[in-house]
Amino acid sequence: MSDIKLSIGKDLLEGMEILDTMFSPVNLDMGILLLGEKTRIRNTSKILRFYRLQRNKEEYEVEKELTSFSFPTTKDADNFILNLKKMSALDLMVLL
């Protein structure tokens, strides 16, 4: 899955940056897009937004926003992203 094509509206990306994409090993038609607010100041709060991706033929399209998390600092958000793929489903549900 190294050559992933994403279809994302420009309005969704306004003021945001793509931080990560994750895809289900069980259902290859589904994925998660992680966007974060663009910021140049390291010690400001940061919001991360999760979106569900659905494969439509040759590309993945954003289906809907799933959730968002707010962090007091960019460093806290970065640490969350680093640990995200190590979390169990239960860990993530507790955060919701």
N, C-alpha and C positions, 0 to 999 in steps of 0.2 A: 504494500500500500504506500509505496514511496512517491508515487506520482498522483497525488490526490488533487482533484479539481473542486474548488469551492465556488459556489454562486452566492455572493453576499451583496446586498444592496448598499449603495454608497451612503444612504441615510443611517444605516445601522453602524457603519464604520466611522461616522463623523465623531471626532474627539476620542476615538477608541483605537486600540491596537490589538492584533491577533497575538495571543500569548501561547496558545496550545490548541491542538486538536487531539481527540481521543476517539478510538473506534472499537466497537464491540467485537471481541473475538468469536462470539456466538452468532451474532446477527450482523453481517457485513453491510447491511443496508442502513444501519444506524450509527450515529456518532455524536460527539459533543464538541462544541466550539467554545473556547474560553476567550473572552475579550476583557481587556482592562483599560481603564481611563488613561489617556496619554498624559503624562506629567513629567516635568523636568526637575521638580523639586523632590529630593529623596525622602525627606521626613514629613511629607504631607499624607493625609488619608488617601486611601485608594479603594475603588469599587471594582469588583470582578463580577462579570456577568456570564452565565452559562446558557448556551442555546442548544437545542436538539437539532441535529442534522439528519436529513433523510436523503438517501440516494435516489436520484431521478436519472435513470439511464447512465450517463458517463460522469455525472458530477453530483456533489452533495449540495443540497439547498437548506437554508435555515428554515426550520418548521415553526419553532416557537421558543420564547425565553423560558427557561426552566426555573432559575433562581438567581439571586445575586447575593454577594457577601461584601460587607464593608469592613475595611481594616484601618486601624489608627495610623499606620505608617506603610510606606511602600515596602519596607523591609519585611514587615509582617505578612503582607500579601505575597511577596516573593517566597517566603518560607512555606506558606500554605501551598503554593503551586508546586514547590519541590516535593512536598509530602503527599500531594493529592493522589498520585498513582499508586502509592503504598497503602492508602486507606482502604479499609474494608467497607462494604456497603453499609454495615451497621455504624461505623465511625461517621460516614458521611450523613446518614439519616439523623444522627444525634445532632449534628451541626445545623440541620434544617429546622 
